Amino acid sequence: MAQQDTAGFLPKHGNYEGLKCYRKAEIVYDLTQVFCARFLKRGDRTIDQMVQAARSGKQT
């Protein structure tokens, strides 16, 4: 009989930071902040919206 993979999707201790999708979302968030700081005017509502959307993607 074949041995079953008991590790599952996430290890028991979590480690969601190790998932590829989380690491990619973190990169998108960081790049969004850099983009906004470099190309948009300070105090612009667009900055808030972009950063909030990137943060939301990271937390989902």
C-alpha positions as CSV (number, residue, x, y, z in Angstrom):
1,M,0.0,0.0,0.0
2,A,1.3,3.5,-0.9
3,Q,2.2,5.9,1.9
4,Q,-0.2,8.9,2.1
5,D,1.1,12.4,2.3
6,T,0.2,13.5,5.7
7,A,1.8,16.9,5.5
8,G,-1.4,18.5,4.0
9,F,-1.6,21.9,2.4
10,L,-0.2,23.8,5.5
11,P,1.9,22.3,8.2
12,K,0.4,22.2,11.6
13,H,2.3,25.2,12.8
14,G,1.0,27.3,9.9
15,N,3.9,28.9,8.0
16,Y,1.7,30.8,5.5
17,E,4.7,33.1,5.0
18,G,6.4,30.3,3.2
19,L,3.7,29.9,0.5
20,K,4.7,31.1,-2.9
21,C,1.4,33.1,-3.3
22,Y,2.1,34.9,0.0
23,R,5.6,35.8,-1.0
24,K,4.5,37.1,-4.4
25,A,1.7,39.1,-2.8
26,E,4.3,40.6,-0.4
27,I,6.5,41.6,-3.4
28,V,3.5,43.2,-5.1
29,Y,2.7,45.2,-1.9
30,D,6.3,46.4,-1.6
31,L,6.6,47.4,-5.2
32,T,3.3,49.2,-5.0
33,Q,4.6,51.3,-2.1
34,V,7.8,52.1,-4.0
35,F,5.9,53.0,-7.2
36,C,3.5,55.3,-5.3
37,A,6.4,57.0,-3.5
38,R,8.3,57.6,-6.7
39,F,5.6,58.5,-9.3
40,L,2.6,59.9,-7.4
41,K,2.2,63.2,-5.6
42,R,2.2,63.0,-1.8
43,G,-1.3,63.2,-0.3
44,D,-3.0,61.9,-3.5
45,R,-5.9,59.6,-2.7
46,T,-4.7,57.2,-5.4
47,I,-1.8,56.3,-3.2
48,D,-4.1,55.2,-0.4
49,Q,-6.3,53.2,-2.8
50,M,-3.4,51.4,-4.4
51,V,-1.7,50.6,-1.1
52,Q,-4.9,49.4,0.4
53,A,-5.6,47.1,-2.6
54,A,-2.1,45.7,-2.4
55,R,-2.4,45.1,1.4
56,S,-5.8,43.4,0.8
57,G,-4.3,41.0,-1.7
58,K,-1.5,40.2,0.7
59,Q,-4.0,39.4,3.5
60,T,-6.4,37.4,1.5
